[in-house]
Amino acid sequence: MADEQREDFTVVPIPSSETADEHKRIRESNDRDQKLEHEGKVAPHNRGYDRAADGAPTPKVENVVDED
């Protein structure tokens, strides 16, 4: 594409539904979560996320018996 054609384009930002207030709220929530994590605690709204991401636990087998 020629440079002359590029000059006709208008650059517009990608639309976003996130407002400045929402961005601030998310940032503050992340900061609180990180602070709790550094203290060895889990934020209440994050409980269960690791378990869900890891999937169902694998059952532990204590003894296997081969019965022929």
C-alpha positions as a Python dict, from the first residue, in 0.01 Angstrom:
ca = {
    (1, 'M'): (0, 0, 0),
    (2, 'A'): (138, 340, -93),
    (3, 'D'): (216, 597, 174),
    (4, 'E'): (-32, 836, 14),
    (5, 'Q'): (-314, 587, 74),
    (6, 'R'): (-215, 533, 437),
    (7, 'E'): (-251, 903, 507),
    (8, 'D'): (-623, 873, 438),
    (9, 'F'): (-676, 630, 729),
    (10, 'T'): (-800, 748, 1066),
    (11, 'V'): (-665, 567, 1370),
    (12, 'V'): (-934, 493, 1626),
    (13, 'P'): (-900, 320, 1963),
    (14, 'I'): (-1040, -30, 2006),
    (15, 'P'): (-1378, -4, 2180),
    (16, 'S'): (-1376, -109, 2542),
    (17, 'S'): (-1653, -153, 2792),
    (18, 'E'): (-1415, -87, 3080),
    (19, 'T'): (-1453, 259, 3227),
    (20, 'A'): (-1184, 443, 3422),
    (21, 'D'): (-1376, 376, 3746),
    (22, 'E'): (-1402, 5, 3667),
    (23, 'H'): (-1032, -10, 3581),
    (24, 'K'): (-950, 155, 3915),
    (25, 'R'): (-1175, -89, 4102),
    (26, 'I'): (-1010, -389, 3933),
    (27, 'R'): (-661, -254, 4004),
    (28, 'E'): (-745, -199, 4374),
    (29, 'S'): (-892, -550, 4398),
    (30, 'N'): (-576, -696, 4245),
    (31, 'D'): (-361, -497, 4488),
    (32, 'R'): (-564, -633, 4784),
    (33, 'D'): (-534, -988, 4651),
    (34, 'Q'): (-157, -956, 4612),
    (35, 'K'): (-123, -815, 4964),
    (36, 'L'): (-319, -1107, 5108),
    (37, 'E'): (-114, -1352, 4902),
    (38, 'H'): (210, -1207, 5041),
    (39, 'E'): (63, -1259, 5389),
    (40, 'G'): (-10, -1623, 5304),
    (41, 'K'): (-386, -1569, 5288),
    (42, 'V'): (-641, -1624, 5011),
    (43, 'A'): (-889, -1353, 4915),
    (44, 'P'): (-1246, -1476, 4978),
    (45, 'H'): (-1351, -1426, 4616),
    (46, 'N'): (-1052, -1632, 4496),
    (47, 'R'): (-1122, -1941, 4707),
    (48, 'G'): (-1155, -2249, 4492),
    (49, 'Y'): (-994, -2102, 4178),
    (50, 'D'): (-677, -2312, 4210),
    (51, 'R'): (-879, -2627, 4276),
    (52, 'A'): (-1101, -2557, 3975),
    (53, 'A'): (-801, -2489, 3751),
    (54, 'D'): (-622, -2805, 3865),
    (55, 'G'): (-926, -3023, 3802),
    (56, 'A'): (-1053, -3309, 4014),
    (57, 'P'): (-793, -3458, 4247),
    (58, 'T'): (-655, -3798, 4156),
    (59, 'P'): (-758, -4058, 4412),
    (60, 'K'): (-473, -4206, 4616),
    (61, 'V'): (-444, -4582, 4589),
    (62, 'E'): (-303, -4738, 4905),
    (63, 'N'): (-302, -5104, 4812),
    (64, 'V'): (-360, -5289, 4487),
    (65, 'V'): (-447, -5658, 4511),
    (66, 'D'): (-436, -5890, 4212),
    (67, 'E'): (-703, -6154, 4267),
    (68, 'D'): (-671, -6428, 4005),
}
